[in-house]
Amino acid sequence: MKRSANRILTSHAGSLARPDDLRDMVTAMENGEPYDKAAMNRRLKSAVAQVVQDQVKSGMDIVNDGEFGKGGFSNYARVRLSGLEQRAPEALPQARNITGRDLKEFPEFFAMGAGGVGPPRVGAAPAPAGGANRPVFCVGPVKYIGQEAIRTDIENFKAALQGARVEEAFMPAIAPGTIEHWLWNQHYPSDEAFLYAIADAMHEEYKAIVDAGFILQIDDPDLPDAWQIHPEMTVPQYQRYAEIRVDAINHALRGLPEDRVRLHTCWGSGHGPHRNDIELRDIIQVVLKVKAQCISIEASNPRHEQDYHVWETVKLPAGKILMPGVVGHITNMIEHPELVAERLLRYARLVGRENLIAGTDCGLGTRVAHPSICWAKFRAMREGADIATKQLWGR
């Protein structure tokens, strides 16, 4: 994995806004609705080619495929795994609320609708019919059945990268814990057995990405954000919960070189209060146990910008790279490049300039109001990284 050897490199958390026509086709596929597979594959290939060029033009050094072959951040896994069954909303046994602790404190806010996430964004997956998610249950052995889908993703991305001037390329894949916490287990003897079955299955996707020559990004907001889902837990109890999920990630990563893996983690991208997010200082030692060379983490929004102080007492392990968010999804306002530079300089002083890559808090594509905002934020990141580079390297 490349480091910032002579300048600050730039990247992002993954999800980018899908063209409306492609979004509709991929959503239909994942919902088991009729769609034209040949037409979708043609459109997917052209859209991935375009989004790679858009990233390059916006100043990204380390790019991805926009996750265009997926209908949603974590929902895509349900069509790549066997043993799962989707049911009507009324079958939901017990709601799991990703804003559970905040909901207790701000019930009126959440009663306004949309859970504080805000209106649909351009390029985002549409809300399920009737406004309710259909729960997914595990009713049989979990096996990976997404071979064709990941092969198509890889082929389209490789084609799009031909002639593109980039430093590296990455592909995200969801972590076992983030898959597990949106499913209901009715097959395995324990939740831990279920979690490890998912890890065994997802290993195949992870290996395919690394074998294709890409950096594998493990997306795992579950590590910090499940704190809100489990308001009954104390910090020590939650740390143990998170450690089990880190063990499952590492099990899924077995045999894969650590220097080809990066982890993205955050407190969830919803535009809610986040007042009750677990503190980074309470979870960072668990996060650092993931066998990933680079850690991408939310760091620029009003709730977590001060988290850089954690690195005053926590030493970044030797060989690791930190990719803090220096532009974010929480606002459509474009960050000033000088502010981006200030954020990068803070981290450079704490972890070393060569151990730093500029990143985003979360995927911008479906959380800001329009793709043009995403590209403007990327350009601001590039300009800010160049300003920081001049101060850090004198050029």
PyMOL commands that set and color helices and strands:
alter all, ss='L'
color gray80, all
select helices_A, chain A and resi 20-30+37-57+75-79+89-91+100-105+107-111+114-116+129-131+147-161+176-180+191-211+222-229+235-252+258-260+280-287+305-312+337-351+353-355+371-393
alter helices_A, ss='H'
color red, helices_A
select strands_A, chain A and resi 9-10+62-63+84-86+136-138+168-174+183-185+215-219+261-265+294-297+321-327+357-360
alter strands_A, ss='S'
color yellow, strands_A
deselect
rebuild
show_as cartoon
